[in-house]
Amino acid sequence: MNSIEIVMGAAAAVGTLGLAAGAWQYAANVPASQLFGRTWIDEPEPNADKRTVHLTFDDGPSARNTPELLDILGAAGAVGTFFLVGNHVRRHPALARRVVDEGHTVGNHTDMHPNLSRKPAARVQAELEACQRTILDTTGAVPALFRPPYGARRPAVLRIARRMGLTPVMWNITAGDWASPGFESLLRRVERGIEHNQQRGRTSNLLLHDASQLDGNAPASRADTLRVVQALVRRADLRFPGITA
Ligand SMILES: [Zn+2]
C-alpha cells in the first residue's frame, strides 16, 4: 500500500472512524490535496496554456515591498493575483487601491490571518466577511477568490467560502520565500517548478509573498522575491495573467 492509497483509505473512513492524524494533516495542509473539498490550482483544459504563470502574492499590501512590486509588474505588463489580509488593507488603503487600479486581481486571505483549520465555523465566516468588506469598502473590488492562510483548511472552511461566492485557490509551486533562502535558490526552485508543470502540460500557480502576516511597524523585506519576479517577467516564453477561476 503506498502513501496515496493509505490517504485515500483514510479518507473513506471519514465520518465513521475519522481521519488518521497523518492523513488529516495531508488533507488539511498539502496544497494539492482535494480530500477536504475542491480547490482551484491550475487552468483546466482546454484553456491550459503551459506558458501561463499565475504570479500570486500573499499577506499584503506591504508599504516596504508592494510599491516596487507593482512597478515591476506594470513595466512588464504582467498581472498578479494579490491575496490581501484585511488588517493590512486597513493599514495601507492607498496601496490596496493601487493594486486594483493597476488591473491586478485581488483575493480574500482573511482579516487577521489565523489558521482556519483550527477555528470554529463562526470565526471562519467572520474572518472571510471582514476581509471581503474591507477590500470592497477600500478598493471597490469584490474578491471572487479566497486563499486560506498557510493553505490550512478543513471541509467547513471551503464550504463557507463557496457559500460566500468565493473560489478557494491553492498553488502548485511553493517558492518558500518566507524562509528567505536567498535569490539564487529561490529562482532555481521557481524555475524548476515551472518546468515540471510544463512537462505535464500544466499552467503554473506560483506562491510568493509581498508581505508577512506578522508585518507590524517593521515590515519584512521581500527583496529576493522582487528579484525573482523581475527575472521571470523578462522571459519572453512565459505569460502572466491574473487568475480568473
Ligand atoms: Zn498568508
Boltz pocket constraint, residues with backbone or C-beta under 6 A from the ligand:
constraints:
  - pocket:
      binder: B
      contacts: [[A, 58], [A, 59], [A, 109], [A, 113], [A, 148], [A, 149], [A, 150], [A, 213]]
      max_distance: 6.0
